[in-house]
């Protein structure tokens, strides 16, 4: 027989406002096994915890029920309290009378009644609780960073600096990500390449960092501390360790008409290419979709000119298996497609471009060597219109845009406008906006400079239509402050396209069993208090995969994720969760139902000898759970037809006792 | 093609007069595509314009009667004129969702059972896309338009208000372009395809209508269109009146042409 203590929390007025806490404590006093029951204003406070500790000693309690907030909030707190008083922490049960009761009821009577029922259910469960002891697992002291943009690079550098080996997996031929494509960075206007490429070189030279470029993660198994990851190294048809990056092959390749993705298709590259001069690793890659040799077997120019002998037309995709203790997701973002925003005539005119295309047009290493020229005729534009929030803050338009604010556009548009006015003072610049949002250090000052010092015309209102006519783009827009319709004959229109998570994020989330929101951004463990951890243990988030971010914010989060990883990797052992499945071998009939539903591959089968009643022995096939791999989801306990599988801490009889307690009312 | 569906078909006043082409090509094509169009015995004008005044019900009653007759026949209601479609569909939407309006109309009409917006209203184009299917239309084509460059002209009324009509995205429509592709033509996307032709302004201020219509046609011609197709008699009237740069035809005409029945209709 248990000796149970019940502790009802007021949570200030959060619970006590709609639940009569005294009545709850009184009502639960008479439940079977309950020897002590009380209430207090803040059970989670030091004084509240002391009440619990003292009661454990005074009344020799063997089990505890805390009627309070969600177990997600304070279950860990109260388990620690119990442990400090010498009680097994798994003898503590939480009855959630806040989120599931007081917050959703308005009426004291019904709120109190429900709180009592929830308390009774918890008491019924504790009566059947047994002490549990968690197992321990080891930690593989190596981290994986998925994505090699500024987020992934910064995370990897910080982990490596702390002395742990770390691998970067990047699907493109080079690391660097979006930042490598940018011209200048706000709010200080230093050149993106000048601050990024040294970090790329650092990453390449750091002995703790290994870069898997042109590679993708294809399979993730295991659990925190012990992930098993399969990495596909896509065939690049150039031996990475032999290629010197001299670039001769990229000059001689006769296939010259391949759209250059680094310049967003605004110029062409060869079929064998190095994305940009500062690429890391500086190794050529053959684009199999365009290479004449790979498609028809007739060419071979690159192999002939390569003095190092690095070309290998017979290369195949290779799969590497690695073990990691922690995984950081840094898969980044992309601008959304402008296909469904034809009111801005993106598909009708070459002179309607996105902001990322604009970055390439003003970049000294871009297709125009940094001269701002119209893509259609190479002439200098004298009137430029920027349209903000294209696809962002788009209410009820999930099929074409995004409901959220993309956050970075206000600042980069101010930057673009300022750069134009600085370089070409003869050019008129208009910016149409819904709101200007500049909440960052030195951000608003930056925007004010664009308006006040550089004379950029900021107009509150949206562009309704862009009509290409002759060499002009007729922009029809509303000026909301003056209540006027505007018609501007522009030479160039720049669209601040909304940003969305990279397409690779969704399948990756499935592999990692990490959760995502409806926009495919990774969800953090807590939006305020655990912003760089995914709810899946051992998986961390860095950069835009978690939400739109600018560079300063991305780098902060990247370092934060790194410090969380380091905190995990310094541990030699991890304490596991004892609430895992267990099979009763005497009842198991070896049907494999549990093995099939287990999402973690934790269940295997073994042949075991059993002694029969007639003293003979019989070989039977029975299920066996790997405690290190089991996550305690309980799927197997439901699938088991013979009732052999049970979940520690949530045993079938405990759940039924709770249900009975509720139904008795 | 066998009979897929019988529908109540509302031609509207203009289709009996100026816009006979729109009507007749549409009827014949529907037959070929397995849709039986049944015209209600007695019908009135749709109401002409959907007024947004809250206390105005008189001009909407004829549409309600029409919608009710389709409900009684247990058939969807199909219209083809942009203006009729706009008025009938908006009225139906109001009968379904605006309780105050619906109750007032029902009290006024004093029928045995109230009408609560039960009828499904299709524009002829929606019928082709959602009931027949453009892929089936493509299969029925006998004389493909052979890559003819055709600009779809939506005008202002066919798709707006977008959420009520629920036909296509008013800013980036595809429905007529997809039909043109199904008929073997080559759609030309041009910016002013969903701008107003001038509409009724042509009665009050011809110069303004001329300006609007001219801009539409110039824009389409500059984008490479060889002809324009429309669903709206008033659009056709304005465009033809103020510019002779491009031929303007109803979408039902190119449909009949591709189905190989154009001559039959004209006999």
Interface residues (C-beta under 8 A of the other chain):
Chain A: X340 X341 X342 X343 X345 X347 X348 X396 X400 X465 X466 X467 X468 X469 X470
Chain B: X163 X169 X171 X172 X189 X190 X191 X192 X195 X218 X219 X222 X223
